[in-house]
Amino acid sequence: MPGFVLLVRHRGDGDDVSGIGYTVSKKVGNAVTRNRMKRRFRELARAALPVAGIAGADHVLIGRPGANEMDFAELGEHLDSALTRAAKKLAR
């Protein structure tokens, strides 16, 4: 995805709660930029993970440069698409 990378790993511990983590490196920008991106990721995950998240898996969103300039709705669509692809890969 252009604004982020999504990593998903099934824990295999029998717990159906999905975990979430956020990573934004200094390459993306200064502290203000990184914190804004993490706030946007938190809000996206709050909306998308209960619906499309993979139960019993840890999800990690890694920010890419330019994600703050993207429209919030567009980021949400990208996250939904990435979660769908991840679910298909884990189902194999």
Secondary structure by P-SEA (a helix, b strand, c coil): cccbbbbbbbccccccbbbbbbbbccccccaaaaaaaaaaaaaaaaccccccccccbbbbbbbccccccccaaaaaaaaaaaaaaaaaaaac
